[in-house]
Amino acid sequence: MTPSSLADANGPVTVVGTSTVDGRPAVEYGVPTPGGTSSRSAAGHVQEHVTVAPFVAHVWLDGTGRIVRTSASIASTVTPAAGASVAGGAPSSYTSTLTVTLSGFGEPVHLSRPPASGTG
């Protein structure tokens, strides 16, 4: 990936600055992301609407153009639909932040199955 491949974003991608990620230099970019609204239905009836506010996702690229970190804080509001049988009936707002750091490129991956549970 190169900085020019970030051009498919929904707005101007900006260079935020340089930093060190996992001991290596990286360039941080701000990528505008539009918000949106979706509806959750049950039994054919709309139960609630989820609205996500527009936000800026941050993407760090290393010297070879690999994504080495991403981060975003996302604010959303859940609003029960009129007449929906959702407890409370009032809108609820949430903010979550997720940061992912990628490393160990080219290293072998070792997966193991978790131990079987004694309950069934």
Secondary structure, 3 states (H helix, E strand, C coil): CCHHHHHHCCCCCEEEEEEEECCEEEEEEEEEECCEEEEEEECCEEEEEEEECCEEEEEEECCCCCEEEEEEEEEEEEEECCCCCCCCCCCEEEEEEEEEECCCCCCCCCCCCCCCCCCC
